[in-house]
Amino acid sequence: MTASAIQNRMSVTRHLHGFVHMFAALALAAPVWAQTAAVPTTVVQPKAVGASYELDGVIQAVKQSTVAAQASGRIATFVVKAGDKVRAGQLLATIDDREAVAGVQRSQAQINQADAELRNAQSNLERTRDLQSKGFISKAALDTAEAQHKGATAVRDQAIAGARQSSISQGFTRVTAPFDGWVLQTSAEAGELAVPGKPLLTVYAPQPLRAVVQVPASRSQSVRTAAQTLVEVEDGPNGLQQITPVQRSAVPSADPVSQTTEWRLDLPPRDSAALVPGQQVKVRFAQTQSASVAKLVVPEAAVLRRGELTAVYIATATGFTLRAVRVGSKAGSDGYEVLAGLTSGEVVALDPIRAGFANAKPASSAK
């Protein structure tokens, strides 16, 4: 036996001894009825369980945007933080706009200059037309005056366009929310230098949400042909919540390093209202009933988990014995698949807490 195996066995033995001492202490303080009450049991036996495949996934917001700077300058104010609720168009941050204000003033001055030149060209064109009609000047002089008037008009239009561009650039110094949602995280602080393209914060809409899972290439076909897809979420005291996606899709590419394909599972708003982006979930892909196989299954109520140890109480002639087991994925409402530690026909306690008390007896043999 290797040193690693010996160490693992010693660790399990210590855990088991710890369990025994803990439940012995509880037994001393427990009422008599709790120590002598019959504990319900069940027989562990193989059951036809549909073939399934389970992967770890993560919740992701379908509508999420990284808001970046579109103007250069120091960040003057940052009025939101992670976790804040925002409305579409709400001010999130401001960038020093002194340079933008100067650009707007310069553009306005250019418009004033272009207007003056256009008025002068207009007056000159009217005088030239009057003189040409009386025969005092040639047709070439009139053509020159008309060309000057068109040039002045173009210069004024150019100045107006420049002023509009300067106004838009000044608007870029006010960073606003693109839609209603929540601030997921901030990537900058007041006083830092903002440049076009630099991320400032991330905003997401709370609905809709989706579960994202990376499927290995070796499992792509079985996932694609799965008859049922379930997203499983630990729901605290309420146990395990199972959500059926309204739609699933695969990104048509594979990661060249991990050789996985990203699958996106859109979740119904009513069932996913309590979920948040980044939350870890389990995704189960179940095959058709024709693919069912017989597996040794133990009920979920019989499994006792303490830290890294998973165990059950085995019924004996004198009471119960704690035994470490190794379980696999959950087989629906039947419980967990048993990988090691139990054999078919053994009897386990359905209430492991009560089975740990002194003098606890199986229901079939309680006196």
C-alpha positions in Angstrom: 0.0 0.0 0.0 1.4 3.4 -1.0 2.1 6.2 1.6 -0.7 8.3 0.0 -3.2 5.5 0.4 -2.2 4.9 4.0 -2.6 8.7 4.7 -6.0 8.8 3.1 -7.2 5.8 5.1 -5.9 7.4 8.4 -7.8 10.6 7.5 -11.0 8.8 6.9 -10.6 6.9 10.2 -10.0 10.2 12.1 -13.2 11.6 10.5 -15.2 8.5 11.6 -13.8 8.7 15.1 -14.8 12.4 15.2 -18.3 11.4 14.1 -18.6 8.8 16.8 -17.5 11.2 19.6 -19.7 14.0 18.4 -22.9 11.8 18.3 -22.0 10.2 21.6 -22.0 13.7 23.2 -25.3 14.5 21.5 -26.7 11.3 22.8 -25.9 12.2 26.4 -27.9 15.5 26.1 -30.7 14.1 24.0 -34.1 13.1 25.5 -34.8 9.5 26.1 -37.4 9.3 23.4 -34.9 10.5 20.8 -32.4 7.8 21.8 -34.8 4.9 21.7 -37.1 6.0 18.8 -37.2 3.7 15.8 -35.2 5.0 12.8 -36.7 4.4 9.4 -34.6 2.4 7.0 -34.5 1.4 3.4 -32.7 -1.3 1.3 -30.1 -0.2 -1.1 -30.7 -1.8 -4.5 -30.0 -1.2 -8.2 -32.6 1.0 -10.0 -33.1 1.8 -13.7 -31.7 5.3 -14.0 -31.6 7.3 -17.2 -28.1 7.9 -18.5 -27.1 11.5 -17.8 -24.1 13.7 -17.9 -23.4 16.6 -15.4 -21.2 19.6 -15.8 -20.4 22.7 -13.8 -21.8 25.9 -15.2 -22.1 29.6 -14.3 -24.9 32.1 -14.5 -24.4 34.9 -16.9 -26.5 38.0 -17.8 -27.7 38.0 -21.4 -27.7 41.8 -21.5 -24.4 43.0 -20.2 -22.3 46.0 -21.3 -18.8 47.2 -20.5 -19.0 51.0 -20.5 -15.8 52.6 -21.8 -14.5 56.1 -22.1 -15.0 57.9 -25.4 -13.0 61.1 -24.5 -9.6 61.8 -23.1 -9.0 63.5 -19.7 -9.0 63.0 -16.0 -12.0 61.3 -14.4 -13.6 64.2 -12.5 -16.4 62.3 -10.7 -17.5 58.7 -10.3 -21.0 58.7 -8.9 -21.8 55.0 -8.7 -20.2 51.8 -7.2 -20.6 48.1 -7.7 -24.1 46.9 -6.6 -25.9 50.2 -7.4 -29.1 50.2 -9.4 -29.1 52.5 -12.4 -31.6 53.8 -15.0 -31.1 54.3 -18.7 -29.4 57.6 -19.3 -28.4 58.1 -15.7 -25.1 59.9 -15.1 -22.4 57.4 -14.0 -19.1 59.4 -14.3 -17.8 62.7 -15.7 -14.5 63.4 -17.4 -12.7 66.8 -17.3 -14.3 68.7 -20.1 -12.2 71.9 -20.3 -10.6 70.9 -23.5 -14.0 70.0 -25.0 -15.5 73.3 -23.9 -12.6 75.2 -25.6 -13.3 73.2 -28.8 -17.0 74.2 -28.7 -16.0 77.9 -28.3 -13.5 77.7 -31.1 -16.2 76.1 -33.4 -18.6 78.9 -32.5 -16.0 81.5 -33.4 -15.5 79.8 -36.8 -19.2 79.9 -37.4 -19.3 83.6 -36.7 -16.4 84.2 -39.0 -18.0 82.1 -41.8 -21.3 84.0 -41.4 -19.5 87.4 -41.8 -17.7 86.2 -44.9 -20.9 84.8 -46.4 -22.7 88.1 -45.9 -19.9 89.9 -47.6 -20.0 87.4 -50.5 -23.7 87.8 -50.8 -23.5 91.6 -51.0 -20.7 91.4 -53.6 -22.7 89.0 -55.7 -25.8 91.3 -55.7 -23.7 94.4 -56.7 -22.0 92.4 -59.4 -25.3 91.2 -60.9 -26.6 94.8 -60.9 -23.5 96.1 -62.7 -23.5 93.3 -65.2 -27.1 93.9 -66.1 -26.2 97.5 -66.9 -23.2 96.4 -69.0 -20.5 97.9 -66.8 -18.7 94.6 -66.1 -18.2 91.4 -68.0 -19.9 88.0 -67.5 -16.6 86.6 -66.2 -16.7 89.0 -63.2 -20.3 87.8 -62.4 -19.1 84.1 -62.5 -16.2 85.0 -60.1 -18.7 86.6 -57.6 -21.0 83.6 -57.8 -18.0 81.2 -57.1 -17.0 83.3 -54.1 -20.5 83.1 -52.7 -20.6 79.3 -53.1 -17.2 79.0 -51.4 -18.4 81.2 -48.5 -21.5 79.0 -48.1 -19.4 75.9 -48.0 -17.1 77.3 -45.4 -20.1 78.2 -43.2 -21.5 74.6 -43.6 -18.1 73.2 -42.6 -18.0 75.4 -39.5 -21.5 74.3 -38.5 -20.5 70.6 -38.9 -17.3 71.3 -36.8 -19.4 72.8 -34.0 -21.8 69.8 -34.1 -18.8 67.5 -33.8 -17.4 69.5 -30.9 -20.7 69.4 -29.1 -20.8 65.6 -29.5 -17.2 65.3 -28.1 -18.2 67.4 -25.1 -21.1 65.0 -24.6 -18.6 62.1 -24.4 -17.3 63.6 -21.1 -20.6 62.6 -19.5 -20.7 58.8 -19.1 -24.3 57.5 -18.9 -26.0 54.2 -18.3 -26.9 52.4 -21.6 -30.0 50.6 -20.1 -31.8 49.9 -16.8 -29.8 47.5 -14.7 -27.2 47.1 -12.0 -23.5 48.0 -11.7 -21.6 44.7 -11.7 -18.1 46.1 -11.2 -16.1 49.3 -11.6 -12.7 49.4 -13.4 -11.6 53.0 -12.6 -11.7 55.6 -9.9 -12.0 59.4 -9.8 -8.6 61.1 -10.6 -7.4 58.4 -13.1 -6.7 59.2 -16.7 -9.4 58.2 -19.1 -8.6 57.5 -22.7 -10.9 56.3 -25.5 -11.6 52.6 -25.2 -10.6 52.3 -21.5 -13.3 50.3 -19.5 -14.8 52.3 -16.7 -17.5 49.9 -15.4 -19.8 47.0 -16.3 -23.5 47.2 -16.2 -25.9 44.3 -16.6 -29.7 43.8 -16.7 -31.1 41.4 -14.1 -33.2 39.7 -16.6 -33.0 37.6 -18.7 -30.3 35.3 -17.4 -28.6 32.2 -18.9 -26.4 29.3 -17.7 -23.2 28.9 -19.6 -21.4 25.6 -19.6 -18.2 24.3 -21.3 -18.8 20.9 -22.9 -15.8 18.7 -23.8 -15.6 17.7 -27.4 -15.9 14.0 -26.4 -19.3 14.7 -24.9 -20.7 17.1 -27.6 -22.8 14.4 -29.3 -24.4 13.1 -26.2 -25.2 16.7 -25.0 -26.6 17.6 -28.4 -28.9 14.6 -28.4 -30.0 14.9 -24.7 -33.7 14.5 -24.2 -33.8 16.8 -21.2 -31.5 19.6 -19.9 -31.8 20.7 -16.3 -30.0 23.5 -14.5 -29.6 22.6 -10.8 -29.2 25.3 -8.1 -28.6 24.8 -4.4 -31.5 26.5 -2.8 -30.4 26.4 0.9 -33.0 24.9 3.2 -35.3 24.3 0.2 -32.9 21.7 -1.2 -32.1 21.5 -4.9 -34.0 23.7 -7.4 -34.2 22.4 -10.9 -34.8 24.8 -13.8 -35.6 23.7 -17.4 -34.1 26.1 -19.9 -36.5 27.7 -22.4 -33.8 27.5 -25.1 -30.3 26.2 -25.6 -27.6 26.9 -28.2 -24.0 26.1 -28.8 -21.3 28.6 -29.9 -20.2 27.2 -33.3 -16.5 27.0 -32.3 -14.2 25.1 -29.9 -11.5 26.4 -27.6 -8.2 25.3 -29.2 -6.6 24.7 -25.8 -9.3 23.1 -23.6 -11.1 21.5 -26.6 -14.5 22.6 -25.2 -17.6 24.2 -26.8 -19.6 26.8 -25.0 -23.3 26.0 -24.5 -25.8 28.8 -23.5 -29.0 27.8 -21.8 -31.6 30.6 -21.6 -33.5 30.5 -18.3 -37.2 31.5 -17.7 -37.4 34.8 -15.8 -39.8 33.5 -13.1 -37.6 30.6 -12.1 -34.3 32.5 -12.3 -35.4 35.7 -10.4 -33.2 34.8 -7.4 -30.1 34.0 -9.4 -27.2 36.4 -9.9 -24.4 36.6 -12.6 -21.4 34.5 -11.6 -23.3 32.1 -9.5 -22.2 28.4 -9.8 -24.7 25.8 -11.0 -24.9 22.2 -12.1 -26.1 21.4 -15.6 -27.5 17.9 -16.2 -28.0 16.5 -19.7 -30.3 13.4 -19.5 -30.7 10.9 -22.2 -33.9 9.1 -23.3 -35.5 6.3 -21.2 -34.3 3.8 -23.7 -30.8 4.6 -22.6 -31.6 3.8 -18.9 -29.1 1.6 -17.0 -29.3 -0.2 -13.6 -27.3 1.6 -11.0 -26.9 1.2 -7.2 -28.7 4.2 -5.7 -28.9 5.5 -2.1 -31.7 8.0 -1.1 -30.6 11.6 -0.6 -32.0 11.5 3.0 -29.6 8.7 4.0 -26.5 10.6 3.0 -24.6 12.4 5.8 -22.0 15.0 4.7 -19.5 16.5 7.1 -16.7 18.5 5.5 -14.9 16.2 3.1 -16.5 13.0 4.4 -19.7 11.4 3.0 -21.1 8.5 5.0 -24.3 6.5 5.7 -25.5 4.5 8.8 -25.7 0.8 8.1 -28.3 -1.2 10.1 -26.9 -4.1 12.1 -28.3 -6.6 14.5 -27.3 -4.3 17.5 -28.0 -0.9 16.0 -26.2 1.2 13.4 -22.7 1.5 12.1 -21.3 4.6 10.4 -19.6 3.8 7.0 -17.8 6.1 4.6 -19.1 5.9 1.0 -18.4 7.6 -2.3 -21.4 8.8 -4.3 -21.6 10.1 -7.8 -24.0 12.4 -9.6 -27.6 12.7 -8.4 -30.0 10.3 -10.1 -33.1 12.5 -9.9 -35.6 11.9 -7.1 -34.1 8.4 -6.5 -31.0 9.9 -4.8 -27.3 9.5 -5.5 -25.5 6.8 -7.5 -23.2 4.8 -5.3 -19.7 4.4 -6.6 -18.1 2.7 -3.6 -18.8 1.7 0.0 -22.2 -0.1 -0.3 -23.4 -3.3 -1.9 -26.9 -4.3 -3.0 -29.2 -5.5 -0.2 -27.6 -3.5 2.6 -30.0 -1.5 4.9 -29.3 2.2 5.5 -30.9 4.7 7.9 -33.1 7.4 6.3 -32.5 9.7 9.3 -28.7 9.6 9.9 -28.9 12.2 12.7 -31.2 10.0 14.9 -29.2 6.9 13.8 -26.2 8.4 15.5 -27.7 8.4 19.0 -26.9 5.6 21.4 -29.5 2.8 21.6 -30.9 3.8 18.2 -32.6 0.8 16.5 -33.9 0.2 12.9 -37.6 0.6 12.6 -38.0 -3.1 11.6 -36.1 -4.3 14.7 -37.0 -1.6 17.3 -38.5 -2.8 20.6 
